[in-house]
Amino acid sequence: MILETLEIDPAELERRTGWQIKPQGACKGDRCVPLPAPAPAAGTDRIDARLLSERLGMPLVHDEPSGLWCLGPEAGGRALADANAPDLVLPDLHGREFHLRSLRGSKVLLVAWASW
């Protein structure tokens, strides 16, 4: 979920992630996660993305140059802490080592594929 501000409209949160704000907290299907009391009523108050990130296990990453934030999806504790990729070293088409860091400062799209 790309955000321009850390305050999220509950209706937009539900539309884009499936999480619904109810009196008992944030709910998705049969699962509910308590939010600090009083929980916002559905469709009225905006919710802090930092709180949702912490409570729902959704990574929250900030891209400072663009001023945008990205929330989620639920990561089960396996998420990058920031938007910086680690340096990968892979063979190029000629078998020579290629370092991802050589592209630092450029926008890069990484595509991964596995047959399994």
N, C-alpha and C positions, 0 to 999 in steps of 0.2 A: 504494500500500500504506500504510494508516494504521497508525501505530505508537504505542504508549504508552511504549516504551523504545527506546533505540538498539541494543539487542541483539536480533538476529533469529534465530529457530529455522530451521535450514536446510530442514527439511521444509515449514514454513510459507512460506518464500521460494519454494520450488519450486512449491507449490500455487498461490500467488497471482501469480507472475511468470513461471514457466517456467524460471527459472535454477536449475540443480542444482549443488550443491557436490560436487566430485570431487577426487581427489588432485592433479590438474593445475590445479585452480582452479575458478572459476565457469563453468559451461558451459550453453549453450542451443543445442540442435541441434548443428550441426557447429562452432560457435564456442565457444572457451574463452578465458577471460581469467585470467591467472595471479594468484594471491593470495599474499601473503607466506608464506614457508615457516615452519613447516609448515602447510599448508592444513588446515582442520578436516575431520575425517572425516564423511561424510554421516550426518546424524541425531544427532550427538553434541554438538559444541560450538556455541555461539551465535556469530553473526558481527556485527561492528560495522557498522551502517548507514552510517556515515561512510566506511568503507573501500569498501563496495559502491557508494556514490554516486560516489566518485572513480574507481574502477576500471571501473565499468560505464556511466558517463556518465548516471547516473540522478539527477535533481535531488533534493535533500533540503531540505525546507522545514519550519520549526518554527513552530507557532502557540503562542506563549507563554501567552496567557490560558487555553487549554484544556490545555496541557501535552502536546499531541499533535505527532507528526512525520508527514510524508508523504514516502515514497520512491518515485521513478519516475513514470512509465515512462521507458525510455530516450528521451533527447531529441535525440540527435545534436548536442549543443552549443547547441540553441535552446530554452532554458528560462528561465523567470523566476527571478531570484535570491532572491525572497522572495514572500510571499503578498499584497503590496500591488499593486493594479492601478494602472497609470499613469492620469493624468487624461485621460479621453476627452471630447471635445466633439462632440455629435451633435445633429441637429435633433429637436425634440419633435414631437408630433402637429400642432402649429400652426405649425411652421417656425422656432420660436425656438430659440436655442442652449440645450442642456442639458448641464451639466457633471457628470460622474460624481462629482467631489469633493464635490458638494452632498449626497451620500449617505454621506459618510465617517462611520464609527461605526455604520452599519447593515449588516446582512447583505444582500448583493446577489447575485442570480443573473443572470449575463449569458448570453443565448442568442444564438448567431450562426448564420446560415444563408446558404448560397449555392446558387444553382441549378446551378452547374457542378460 
